[in-house]
Amino acid sequence: MRENSLRAVWSAGGCALNGWLHIPNGFAAEVMAHQGWDSLTIDMQHGAIDYGAALGILQAISTTATVPLARVPWNEPGIIMKMLDAGCYGIICPMVNSRAECEAFVSACRYPPAGNRSYGPVRAALYAGDGYAARANDLVITMAMIETRAAVENIDAIVATSGLDALYIGPSDLGQSLGFSPTVDPTEPAVLEAVNIILAAARPRGVVVGMHTASVAYASGLRDKGMQFVTVGSDARLMAAAAGSVVAAFRQAESGRPMAY
């Protein structure tokens, strides 16, 4: 039976490093998976990935010990259950603003009697191995995105949801909801205070908190604040940054040389 190693990291008090996938390609995902991330999240909300591409990506990730997660497009049980049946070991659900919405999300991830997930783990049973159905409720991670003023105002009720494992802060939408320009690695005091409120509400309940970041420095700071799940960039952004640095370095070197005729 394949364990969910994110739970082991969190139980030991550690912070998991999560990678983010926007590119709808199995080989790109396989390359990312072999770099040592604790988990990789398939972004089906804002990335270019549909279900067909996601299935190949999950197969690529399974060549490693990296834990496969997905951010679904919305809090809709059909796609949540479909991605779990495909082999995701955790679901990140966007725009969870109330306890009722959080309960609906968690229920879609859990088999009865804990929830209303329909049975049919076609690929999940292959990925996880024997005994998946009996242990799925303990393996699958439920992670609700907190990214609006309303969600912060309702945070105590949200974290009290039975079966909720983690919260994932979306800094761009949260900042925008609070009246600022959308940005990753926010510095506005009001946004930082909202992050602190989320952390303070989650800790007593044993709910893990994570956040999307654009830099290792910012991610490290969040770890030091007690977050146990951080994302740095995405496959597309990392590729663009590395390619851009090579091009810039070559152009700079080229500018210092005499022209060859």
Sequence and secondary structure as in RCSB ss.txt:
>XXXX:A:sequence
MRENSLRAVWSAGGCALNGWLHIPNGFAAEVMAHQGWDSLTIDMQHGAIDYGAALGILQAISTTATVPLARVPWN
EPGIIMKMLDAGCYGIICPMVNSRAECEAFVSACRYPPAGNRSYGPVRAALYAGDGYAARANDLVITMAMIETRA
AVENIDAIVATSGLDALYIGPSDLGQSLGFSPTVDPTEPAVLEAVNIILAAARPRGVVVGMHTASVAYASGLRDK
GMQFVTVGSDARLMAAAAGSVVAAFRQAESGRPMAY
>XXXX:A:secstr
    HHHHHHHTT  EEEEEE S  HHHHHHHHTTT SEEEEE SSSS  HHHHHHHHHHHTTSS EEEEE SSS
 HHHHHHHHHTT SEEEES   SHHHHHHHHHHHS TTT    S  TTHHHHH TTHHHHHHHH EEEEEE SHH
HHHTHHHHHTSTT  EEEE HHHHHHHTTS   SS   HHHHHHHHHHHHHHGGGT EEEEEES HHHHHHHHHT
T SEEEE  HHHHHHHHHHHHHHHHHHHHHTS    
